[in-house]
């Protein structure tokens, strides 16, 4: 099928991802794909989703975005087993440290240490067979594979190898693969295999979308012998729906800082709350009035949250209510504590926080993309996750800071999902 033929009628799109509603633990894992699918559907495309089952976490408030989407769920016993184990362990932060959670983390790390590229590899044949059937029966002309887990990208590469020019392949990176220290293999032999697996798909891709600018730069450096500039497209996550009116600053003496999403106390993870809690405790001891409020899954196995009385923890908030709660906060927190992989970090929460027009507080290393954007556009502040003294100094000044970027309607609108996803649609339509 020629490009002209594809552009003369609405696209028939297959989106492949291993996590989708209701089998995902948090909105952040699925929001990019859910809203992209809905955007493409609103543009007149016929959208099919190929994903897998697991433990049922509910629709996370996103059920209203799923109408008119055609969703196929594959049976995924390994994913379901891990998720059900997490549900059994529970996420009650007022309880004692969980040995079960520590064991689960250790087992997962052990398995990932020798399985390439990740545990999703066992599902690749099943995804591929089902995708071939859908491509034929539904006359699919566009395949979008959104990862991690990056094993799913192999499905896209195999489909392109089989169907050739009949389909257009879009490789969508929410996080880098071999260019990221989170997912890159350390050994010479395993890293070489992992890179070849990624190259298998990258060289067959028609379009490569990345969620942040550093991801694009690292990908082109990783494969310098491949001409990727014409393929690559920056497509940030953005926020859904319309921006909120300009928020009125709170008058309370207590500084309320809200966090929405998953976090833990894993010293080897990147959502480790321990450094943040210790900085906040120092601030409280110095006389600062702070209330740190978590909404979501806080999985703790090393610390007891009751030792931090300035902290509140609540269950995840339904999608329809979260914005109102965000706007009650003085600051909205982004957490990333691993300096080895912070440079490309710009989570979906960043854009939701911009939409709420509340200042963003980035607790992360200095080189993080979220910090760069928050300071460049004057929508938030930085707390140094590596230097407690510097973080404490910044914490003490938060109450009196101003953020003019949040008052700029045009700037705030530029971060919407529609603005970001329109770039991909234009490329698919051949007009970019």
C-alpha positions in Angstrom: 0.0 0.0 0.0 1.4 3.4 -1.0 1.6 6.4 1.2 -0.9 8.2 -0.9 -3.4 5.3 -0.5 -2.9 5.3 3.3 -3.5 9.0 3.5 -6.6 8.9 1.3 -8.7 7.2 4.0 -8.8 7.0 7.8 -6.0 5.0 9.3 -6.5 1.5 10.8 -4.1 1.5 13.7 -3.0 -1.3 16.0 -1.4 -0.2 19.3 0.7 -2.8 21.1 1.5 -2.4 24.8 1.9 -4.9 27.6 0.0 -2.7 30.2 -3.4 -1.3 29.7 -6.5 -0.6 31.8 -7.6 -2.3 34.0 -4.5 -4.4 34.3 -2.1 -1.7 35.4 -1.3 -0.5 38.9 -1.2 3.2 38.2 -2.4 5.9 35.7 1.2 6.8 34.9 1.9 3.4 33.3 -1.1 3.6 30.9 -2.0 7.3 30.4 0.1 7.9 27.3 -1.3 5.0 25.4 -4.9 5.5 26.6 -5.0 9.2 25.5 -3.1 8.6 22.3 -5.6 5.9 21.3 -8.5 8.2 22.1 -6.9 11.1 20.2 -6.4 9.0 17.1 -10.0 7.7 17.4 -11.3 11.3 17.6 -9.3 12.1 14.4 -11.3 9.4 12.6 -8.9 6.5 12.8 -10.0 3.0 13.6 -8.0 2.0 16.7 -7.2 -1.5 18.0 -5.4 -2.2 21.2 -3.4 -5.4 21.7 -2.4 -5.9 25.4 -2.5 -8.5 28.1 -4.4 -9.3 31.3 -3.3 -9.4 34.8 -4.6 -8.4 38.3 -7.6 -6.1 38.0 -6.8 -2.6 39.4 -9.9 -1.0 38.0 -10.2 1.6 35.3 -8.2 4.2 37.3 -10.8 6.7 36.3 -9.9 6.3 32.6 -13.0 4.2 31.6 -14.6 7.1 29.8 -11.7 7.3 27.4 -12.1 3.7 26.2 -15.3 3.9 24.3 -15.0 3.0 20.6 -11.6 1.4 21.1 -11.3 -2.3 20.1 -9.3 -4.0 22.8 -7.8 -7.5 22.7 -6.5 -8.9 26.0 -4.0 -11.8 25.9 -3.6 -14.2 28.8 -0.3 -13.3 30.5 0.2 -15.7 33.5 3.6 -14.3 34.6 2.4 -10.7 34.7 -0.8 -11.7 36.4 1.1 -13.7 39.0 3.5 -10.8 39.8 0.6 -8.3 40.1 -1.5 -10.5 42.2 1.4 -11.0 44.5 1.7 -7.2 44.9 -2.0 -7.1 45.7 -1.6 -9.8 48.4 1.3 -8.0 49.9 -0.8 -4.9 50.0 0.3 -1.3 50.1 -0.8 -0.1 53.6 1.9 2.3 54.6 1.1 2.3 58.3 2.0 -1.4 58.6 5.4 -2.9 59.4 8.1 -3.4 56.8 7.2 -6.1 54.3 9.6 -9.0 53.9 7.4 -10.2 51.0 7.9 -7.1 49.1 11.7 -7.2 49.5 11.7 -10.8 48.4 9.6 -10.0 45.3 12.0 -7.2 44.4 15.0 -9.5 44.7 13.4 -12.2 42.6 12.5 -9.8 39.9 16.0 -8.4 39.8 17.5 -11.9 39.6 15.3 -12.9 36.7 15.9 -9.7 34.8 19.6 -10.1 35.2 19.8 -13.0 32.7 16.5 -12.7 30.7 16.9 -10.5 27.6 15.5 -7.9 27.2 13.0 -8.4 30.0 10.4 -10.8 31.3 8.0 -9.8 28.6 10.1 -11.8 26.1 8.0 -14.9 26.9 4.9 -13.2 25.5 6.4 -12.0 22.2 5.4 -15.1 20.2 1.8 -14.8 21.4 1.7 -11.1 20.7 3.1 -11.6 17.3 0.7 -14.3 16.3 -2.3 -12.3 17.4 -1.0 -9.1 15.8 -0.6 -11.0 12.5 -4.2 -12.2 12.7 -5.5 -8.7 13.5 -3.4 -7.1 10.8 -4.9 -9.4 8.2 -8.5 -9.4 9.4 -8.8 -5.7 10.3 -6.6 -4.5 7.4 -4.2 -2.7 9.7 -2.0 -0.2 8.0 -0.2 1.4 11.1 1.3 -0.4 14.1 2.4 1.6 17.2 4.4 -0.2 19.8 4.7 1.7 23.1 7.3 0.6 25.7 8.7 -0.3 28.2 8.7 -3.2 28.7 10.9 -3.1 25.6 10.5 -6.8 24.6 7.3 -5.6 22.9 9.3 -3.7 20.3 10.4 -7.0 18.9 6.8 -7.6 18.0 6.8 -4.5 15.9 10.0 -5.4 14.2 8.7 -8.8 13.3 5.5 -7.4 11.9 7.4 -4.9 9.8 9.7 -7.7 8.6 6.6 -9.7 7.5 4.3 -7.1 6.1 6.9 -4.6 4.7 5.5 -1.5 3.2 1.9 -2.6 3.8 2.2 -1.2 7.4 3.9 1.8 8.9 5.7 1.0 12.1 5.9 3.6 14.9 8.3 2.8 17.8 7.2 4.8 20.8 9.6 5.1 23.7 8.2 6.2 27.0 11.7 5.4 28.4 14.9 4.7 26.6 16.0 1.1 26.1 19.7 0.5 25.8 20.4 4.2 26.1 19.1 4.2 29.6 21.0 2.8 32.6 17.7 1.5 34.0 17.2 -1.0 31.1 20.7 -1.3 29.6 22.7 -4.4 30.3 26.0 -4.1 32.1 27.9 -7.1 30.7 29.7 -6.8 27.3 28.0 -9.9 25.9 24.5 -9.2 27.1 24.7 -5.5 26.2 25.7 -6.5 22.7 22.8 -8.8 22.3 20.4 -6.2 23.8 21.6 -3.5 21.4 21.2 -5.9 18.4 17.6 -6.6 19.6 16.8 -2.9 19.7 18.5 -2.2 16.4 16.4 -5.0 14.8 13.3 -2.8 15.4 14.9 0.6 15.1 16.2 0.1 11.6 12.7 -1.1 10.4 10.8 1.7 12.1 9.2 4.4 9.9 8.7 6.8 12.8 10.4 6.8 16.3 8.6 8.9 19.0 10.3 9.7 22.3 8.8 11.3 25.4 11.7 13.7 26.0 14.5 15.4 24.0 17.4 13.7 25.8 16.0 10.3 24.7 16.2 11.4 21.1 19.8 12.6 21.5 20.9 9.4 23.2 19.2 7.2 20.6 21.1 8.8 17.7 24.4 8.5 19.6 23.7 4.8 20.3 23.2 4.0 16.6 25.4 6.6 14.8 25.5 4.5 11.7 21.7 4.6 11.3 20.1 7.6 9.8 17.5 8.3 12.5 17.1 12.1 12.4 14.4 11.8 9.7 12.6 9.1 11.7 12.7 10.7 15.2 9.9 12.8 16.6 9.6 14.5 20.0 6.2 13.6 21.4 6.0 14.5 25.1 3.2 13.1 27.3 1.2 16.3 27.7 -2.0 16.6 29.7 -5.5 15.6 28.7 -8.5 17.9 28.3 -8.5 21.6 29.0 -6.2 23.6 31.3 -7.6 24.8 34.6 -8.2 28.5 35.3 -5.4 30.3 37.0 -5.1 29.0 40.6 -5.5 31.3 43.6 -2.6 30.7 46.0 -3.5 29.1 49.3 -3.5 31.3 52.4 -2.5 28.5 54.9 0.7 28.8 56.9 1.3 25.1 56.3 3.1 24.2 53.0 1.1 21.4 51.5 3.1 19.2 49.0 1.2 16.6 47.1 2.5 13.5 45.3 0.3 11.4 42.9 1.5 7.9 41.8 3.7 5.1 42.9 6.6 5.4 45.3 8.7 3.1 47.5 11.7 2.9 49.8 13.9 0.7 47.5 17.5 2.0 47.8 18.2 0.7 44.3 15.1 2.1 42.8 14.4 5.6 41.3 11.2 6.3 43.3 12.8 6.1 46.7 11.1 8.3 49.2 13.7 7.9 52.0 15.9 10.9 51.0 12.9 13.1 50.6 11.4 12.1 54.0 14.7 12.8 55.7 15.0 16.3 54.1 11.4 17.1 55.1 12.1 15.9 58.6 15.0 18.2 58.9 12.8 21.1 57.7 10.1 20.3 60.2 12.8 20.1 62.9 14.0 23.5 61.9 10.5 25.0 62.3 9.1 24.7 58.8 5.4 23.8 58.6 5.1 21.1 56.0 2.5 18.6 55.1 3.5 15.9 52.6 0.5 14.1 51.1 0.8 10.9 49.1 -2.0 9.7 46.8 -1.3 6.3 45.3 0.7 3.1 46.0 3.4 3.6 48.6 5.2 0.3 48.9 7.5 0.3 52.0 9.7 -2.5 53.2 12.4 -0.7 55.1 10.8 2.2 56.9 7.7 2.8 59.0 5.8 5.9 57.8 4.5 6.5 61.3 7.9 7.8 62.2 7.2 10.8 59.9 4.1 12.5 61.4 4.1 15.3 58.8 3.1 12.7 56.1 -0.4 11.7 55.0 -1.1 8.7 52.8 -4.2 8.1 50.8 -5.3 5.6 48.2 -5.2 6.5 44.5 -7.7 9.2 43.5 -10.2 8.6 40.7 -9.3 10.4 37.5 -12.4 12.6 37.7 -11.4 13.9 41.2 -7.6 14.2 41.0 -7.5 17.7 39.5 -9.5 19.2 42.3 -7.2 17.7 44.9 -4.1 18.8 43.0 -5.3 22.4 43.1 -5.6 22.3 46.9 -1.8 21.8 47.1 0.9 24.5 47.3 3.3 22.3 45.3 3.0 19.1 43.3 5.9 16.7 43.6 7.9 14.8 41.0 10.2 12.2 42.5 13.2 10.6 40.9 16.2 9.6 43.0 18.6 7.6 40.8 21.2 10.0 39.3 22.4 7.4 36.9 19.3 7.6 34.8 17.7 11.0 35.6 18.7 13.0 32.5 15.7 12.0 30.4 13.1 12.1 33.1 10.0 14.1 32.3 7.1 12.1 33.7 3.4 12.4 32.8 2.8 14.0 36.1 4.7 17.1 35.0 2.1 17.9 32.5 -0.9 17.1 34.7 0.7 19.5 37.3 1.0 22.2 34.6 -2.6 21.7 33.7 -3.6 22.1 37.4 -1.5 25.4 37.4 0.1 24.5 40.6 3.9 24.9 41.1 6.0 21.8 40.4 8.5 20.6 42.9 11.2 18.4 41.4 13.0 16.2 43.9 15.7 14.8 41.6 19.3 15.3 40.4 20.1 18.6 38.7 20.4 17.2 35.1 16.8 15.9 35.0 14.8 17.0 32.0 11.9 17.9 34.3 14.1 20.3 36.2 15.3 21.9 33.0 11.7 22.5 31.8 10.4 23.7 35.2 13.1 26.3 35.4 13.1 27.3 31.8 9.4 27.9 31.7 9.1 29.1 35.3 6.6 26.6 36.4 8.4 25.0 39.3 11.4 24.6 41.6 14.2 22.1 42.2 15.1 20.3 45.4 18.5 18.6 45.1 18.0 14.8 45.8 21.7 14.3 46.2 22.6 17.2 48.6 20.3 17.4 51.7 21.7 20.7 52.8 21.0 22.4 49.5 17.6 20.8 49.4 16.8 22.1 52.9 17.8 25.6 51.9 15.5 25.5 48.8 12.7 24.0 50.9 12.8 27.0 53.3 12.3 29.4 50.4 9.3 27.7 48.6 6.6 29.6 50.4 7.6 33.0 48.9 8.4 32.0 45.3 6.4 33.1 42.2 5.9 31.1 38.9 4.8 33.4 36.1 4.8 30.5 33.6 1.7 29.2 35.2 -0.1 32.4 34.4 0.6 32.2 30.7 -2.3 30.6 28.9 -0.5 30.1 25.6 2.5 28.4 27.4 0.2 26.1 29.5 -1.8 25.1 26.4 1.4 24.1 24.5 1.8 21.2 27.0 -1.5 19.6 26.2 -1.6 16.0 24.8 -3.5 17.2 21.7 -0.7 19.5 20.8 1.9 16.7 21.3 -0.1 13.9 19.6 -1.0 16.2 16.6 2.7 15.9 15.6 2.4 12.2 15.1 -0.9 12.5 13.3 0.5 15.0 11.0 3.5 12.7 10.2 1.2 9.8 9.6 -1.0 11.9 7.3 2.1 12.9 5.3 1.8 16.6 6.1 4.8 17.0 8.5 
